[in-house]
């Protein structure tokens, strides 16, 4: 199967694609556009971006075709040996999983916009890019000439994004006989010496943990944007990362830490998800949902291990690592859904309602809750084996006993592997946290205590969160209620999620609700609220006796704790 990619007017954001299928023997062809993309486990609708679609035979004669599903076309091919589909794709969104075209670049995630024939999905693919002469190409695909690339099958092609641009900055280093390519596109001033020093450390730590690297080379494709951005998507031998703003990425230590964090996270996915894959996704079926409860393994373990590898490798110091852990704790405890939906259930339903918050208080996070469960599991194994084994051993066994043998991993496989490594029943954590909605605090405190740490709990800096029980967000200069703590004063007095708060004690809110609330403190908060149907209502809130939203942080209690030394390994 062959693909030719070109464009005529980049300002209109339409990518032109010619898809050629040879050796046609049937009277009709069903031609599919993927319904979702690996790295984001929810149904998509990429076909909405297709404006023109027409099929031709080898002589250029138009063939009868029709769209029979939202992303499936049927072409009448009787007597035709070669079919060429000419279509275009609107690429005007730039994130780590999208495709984008303008005068400066052609950025494509093939899974967004490349058609395929399902029964021929394992055939080799060739791609040719018609691009300006001064453009370079960053991709994990194998080059077969000037702007020509090969993939062993559609799976590899779909999982191999590329950036074609004249602005690419490139650096390569070798670690453990693997070439790691770091590509930057966009306005930025990368310090490649520092980047190599830091990247080399966590790359080595991850390879050491698994014993080998599953691919021959690796590519970090980093889009640096002029506005605030943070997103990463894993691929077969690459990752696409969007980060910004440009002026902060290498000048602000916090933003550079974010770059390191997402890069380590995505690299860990090279083993976990791209190799260690849920059995329901082995192989990927791009036509429909691939329901799985293993989000806690795919994203949770990766989130935990991605950060821990930075600490173990010496890229992050304790304060940098603790900051990432504190962020997990805050997200967990400020999610009112943790008492209603298990992380396994949330993983399954991600396919239907995506990664947005959705119905208030319903769904947990496969990233946050999954990462905390990974930490608890890590310490559980250490404790059970007198510090001889850890979660690293579980992941290495899943890699060698499942991924390398061409097998997918099931929920029960993960449980049995943990028990095999730990030598003890995993039921308590498995039933109460992974498949249950038990309180995490006792598990977290016990795990932290084992490695010489403690859990510090304090009021948040915002009075409205700690003592009134509601959080807000600001959108288009509107102050909207974002979250309400169950059983809080705010809930009992009739405040609702998405209410717009117009004024407090007679003063108009201008992106400063928290400041006014802190100023008013324990006095009555007299709110003027606009309900979703447009009605204006006065709501009076007086602080409760108990804290609602709190801040959580880990602290070192015993700096000489021997268990901590083993955990850091």
Secondary structure, 3 states (H helix, E strand, C coil): CEEEEECCCHHHCEEEEEEEECCCCCCEEEEEECCCECCECCCCCHHHHEEEEEEECCCCCEECEEEEECCEEEEECCCCCCEEEEEEEECECCCCCCCEEECCEEEECHHHHCEECHHHCCCCEEEEECCCCCCEEEECCEECCCCEEEECCHHHHHCCCEEEECCCEEEEEEECCEEEEEEEECCCCCCHHHHHHHHHHHHHHHHHHHCCCCCCEEEEEEEEECCCEEEEEECCCEEEEEEECHHHHCCCHHHHHHHHHHHHHHHHCCCECCCECEHHHCCCCCCCCCCCCCHHHHHHHHHHHHHHHHHHCCCCCHHHHHHHHHHHHHHHHCCHHHHCCCHHHHHHHHHHHCCCCCCCCCCCCCCHHHHHHHHHHHHHHHHHCCCCCCHHHHHHHHHHHCHHHCCCECHHHHHHHHHHHHCCCCHHHHHHHHCCCCCCHHHHHHHHHHCCEEEEEEECCCHHHHHHCEEEEEECCEEEEEEECCCCHHHHCCCCCCCEEEEECCEECCCCHHHHHHHHCCCCEEEEEECCCCCEEEEEECCCCCCCCEEEEEEECCCCCHHHHHHCC
